[in-house]
Amino acid sequence: MRTVARRIIGIGAVTAAMTAAIPVSAVTAGASTTAGASTTVKRSWPYEMAREFRSKPLKRCLKATLWGTVSADVVKYGEYGDPHLVYYRYKNIKFHNPTMRVSLLTKCGGSKASSAAKVSMTQRWYDHKCKLSVGVYGGFPWSVGVSVTPECGKHKTANRQTSYSSRHSYYTQNNSGAPIYFSGSSVNQFCISPEPTVTAWVGATSDTWSPSGMTRCFRI
């Protein structure tokens, strides 16, 4: 797999990193640059989200967990002395190591493991506000297609689907590197949805589940 690197290009002299408060989940990387009344800095945020679902046909609880890191170039506009004139623009958004795990439990909210004979899982990432255009870098086993989404209707999504045919209590889809990027920019924050789908088989019975409410928003 190829590693895709990008440079932050600015006009003017190199200055210290921005002094704006950063949430505990945000991790700072790189140095800032200034151009007139703007300052650009790179930020990254770890994310983790999980949902559970009780499958009556399978008599098991399905748990979907997604985690990874998001990075972006953040441009701050305005004068430092007047907070009413300050706003932020996020661009060059990338997802790093977007991982998905499906676990089988005897009951939701518990920790006792169950199992399945086969599991299929899919990640479908897109901009929750339907404005940013998603893409995937070459060399990664991802694809871009049109999916029906709750917020955007038919919309472009970055897709990764894997299937596992042996019996286990959990299954993990690893995606090393930074396969997903978003073109365009967003003001003050950006919100991304994974729209995952899980299908599990127990014997000759299957059930499919699409977790909802997994949108995450990122900002400094």
Secondary structure as UniProt FT lines:
FT   STRAND          14..15
FT   TURN            24..25
FT   STRAND          27..35
FT   TURN            36..37
FT   STRAND          38..55
FT   TURN            56..59
FT   STRAND          60..77
FT   TURN            80..81
FT   HELIX           83..85
FT   STRAND          87..105
FT   TURN            108..109
FT   STRAND          118..127
FT   TURN            128..129
FT   STRAND          133..136
FT   TURN            138..139
FT   STRAND          143..149
FT   TURN            150..152
FT   STRAND          153..164
FT   STRAND          170..173
FT   STRAND          180..187
FT   STRAND          190..193
FT   STRAND          197..202
FT   TURN            203..204
FT   STRAND          205..209
FT   STRAND          216..218
//
